Amino acid sequence: MGRCRGPETPKPGGRRIQELLDNLRVLQENTVRAFEQGDQAYEAEVATKLRTLVASFKSKRSVPLLLDLMDEHGYPGTLTPIRRGGIPRSFKEYLHEVCGAQAVPGHGLVEFTPHDLVLIWSSQLGGAHSDREVDLGLASALSTGFTLNGMPPVKHQLAAIARLTLEVGWSFVEELERKGLVRRVPPAAPPG
């Protein structure tokens, strides 16, 4: 039996912007739950939302929503360095720069970028699906026995990627608001 796929048509721009808003809100909520409240069940959810927003596979059908909309609207997403003399770079460049490395017995030093970390975490640790195996570098990084504020350093990396994605994403939404392309409606206050 074949796949149930028919012809496709582009989504209207307003629909994609709404999807961006929805994904940013859920990423924000899950980031708080995972890294501020310490609920490990939300770590894979954070990685999965990041995958939707900033990570791509080789398939042309899978485009990262935030990066694609930033390109479409000419938003550079320039990151300004904190230290003096640092070179500004784009958010896209940041996603593909080495952000960590892990010594893996028998394999030497395994480096990873934010993009790598998001893809591996979301696809192998229960986010998008759960593989029977996990990347050896990530597995080693998660099980070093060394923690910083109660978490392995690689989890701090995922939290940093999420927070930076939220900062860039909401900054982009503010730019769309200035252009009159979107009007954010704040979430309803909880009853009580």
C-alpha positions in Angstrom: 0.0 0.0 0.0 1.4 3.4 -1.0 1.7 6.5 1.1 -1.3 8.8 1.4 0.2 11.9 -0.2 -1.3 14.1 -2.8 -0.1 17.2 -4.6 1.1 20.0 -2.3 0.6 23.7 -2.4 2.4 26.4 -0.5 1.0 27.5 2.8 -0.1 31.1 3.0 2.5 33.4 4.7 0.2 34.2 7.5 -0.2 30.5 8.4 3.5 30.0 8.6 3.9 33.1 10.8 1.2 31.7 13.1 3.0 28.4 13.2 6.2 30.3 14.2 4.4 32.0 17.0 2.9 28.7 18.2 6.3 27.0 18.1 8.1 29.8 19.9 5.4 29.8 22.7 5.7 26.0 23.2 9.5 26.2 23.1 9.5 28.9 25.7 7.1 26.9 28.0 9.1 23.7 27.5 12.5 25.4 28.1 11.2 26.7 31.5 9.9 23.3 32.4 13.1 21.4 31.3 15.8 23.8 32.5 14.4 26.1 35.2 12.0 23.6 36.8 14.3 20.6 36.2 11.7 18.4 34.5 13.8 16.1 32.3 10.7 14.9 30.5 10.7 18.2 28.6 14.3 18.1 27.3 13.3 16.0 24.2 10.4 18.3 23.6 12.7 21.3 23.6 15.0 19.5 21.1 12.0 18.7 18.9 10.8 22.3 18.8 14.3 23.5 18.1 14.4 20.9 15.2 11.2 22.5 13.8 12.6 26.0 14.1 16.3 25.8 13.3 17.5 22.4 12.1 17.2 20.9 8.7 17.8 17.5 7.1 19.1 16.9 3.6 15.6 16.8 2.4 14.3 19.9 0.6 10.9 19.2 2.0 12.1 19.8 5.6 13.0 23.5 6.1 13.6 25.1 9.5 10.6 27.4 10.0 12.3 30.2 11.8 15.4 30.3 9.5 13.2 30.1 6.4 10.9 32.9 7.5 14.0 35.0 8.4 15.4 34.5 4.9 12.0 35.2 3.3 11.7 38.6 5.2 15.4 39.6 4.9 16.0 39.4 8.6 19.7 38.9 9.2 19.6 37.6 12.8 23.0 39.1 13.6 24.4 38.2 17.0 26.5 40.8 18.7 29.4 39.5 20.7 29.6 40.3 24.4 33.3 40.6 24.6 35.1 43.6 23.0 36.6 42.9 19.7 34.4 40.0 19.0 33.1 39.6 15.5 29.4 39.8 14.9 28.0 36.7 13.2 24.7 35.5 12.0 22.5 33.1 13.9 22.8 30.6 11.1 26.6 30.7 11.4 26.3 30.1 15.2 24.2 27.0 14.5 27.0 25.5 12.5 30.0 26.4 14.7 31.5 23.8 17.0 30.0 24.3 20.5 31.3 21.3 22.3 33.4 18.2 22.1 33.4 14.9 23.9 36.2 12.4 24.3 34.8 9.0 23.2 37.0 6.0 24.0 38.3 4.4 20.8 37.0 7.3 18.7 39.0 10.3 19.9 37.4 13.7 20.3 33.9 14.1 18.8 32.9 17.6 18.1 29.3 18.8 17.7 27.6 22.0 16.6 24.3 23.3 17.9 22.6 22.0 14.7 24.1 18.5 15.3 23.0 18.5 19.0 19.4 19.5 18.1 19.1 16.8 15.4 20.7 14.0 17.4 18.7 14.9 20.6 15.4 15.2 18.8 15.7 12.1 16.7 17.4 9.7 19.1 16.2 10.6 22.6 12.4 10.5 22.3 11.5 13.8 20.8 10.5 13.2 17.2 10.9 9.5 17.6 13.1 7.2 19.7 15.9 5.2 18.1 17.3 1.9 19.4 20.7 3.5 19.4 22.1 6.9 20.3 25.0 8.8 18.9 28.1 7.7 20.8 29.3 11.3 21.4 26.0 12.4 22.8 25.7 9.3 25.0 29.2 10.0 26.4 28.5 13.6 26.9 25.3 12.8 28.9 27.0 10.2 31.1 30.3 11.8 32.0 29.5 11.9 35.7 30.5 15.6 35.7 27.6 18.0 36.4 27.3 21.8 36.6 24.4 23.0 38.7 23.1 19.4 38.7 23.1 18.9 34.9 25.7 17.5 32.5 27.3 20.4 30.5 25.7 19.1 27.2 22.2 19.9 28.7 23.4 23.4 29.4 24.3 23.6 25.7 20.8 22.5 24.7 19.4 25.1 27.1 21.6 27.8 25.7 20.6 26.9 22.1 16.9 27.1 23.2 17.3 30.5 24.9 19.2 32.0 22.0 16.6 30.6 19.5 13.9 32.3 21.6 15.8 35.6 21.7 16.3 35.6 17.9 12.8 34.3 17.2 11.0 36.9 19.4 13.3 39.6 18.0 12.2 38.6 14.5 8.6 38.6 15.5 9.0 42.2 16.8 10.4 43.1 13.4 7.4 41.6 11.7 5.2 43.6 14.1 7.0 46.8 13.3 6.3 46.1 9.6 2.6 45.4 10.4 2.8 41.8 9.2 1.8 40.3 12.6 0.0 41.3 15.7 0.7 39.2 18.7 -2.1 38.4 21.0 -0.9 37.7 24.5 -1.9 34.3 25.9 -5.0 34.4 28.1 -4.3 34.6 31.8 -5.0 31.5 33.7 -8.3 31.5 35.6 -8.3 32.2 39.3 
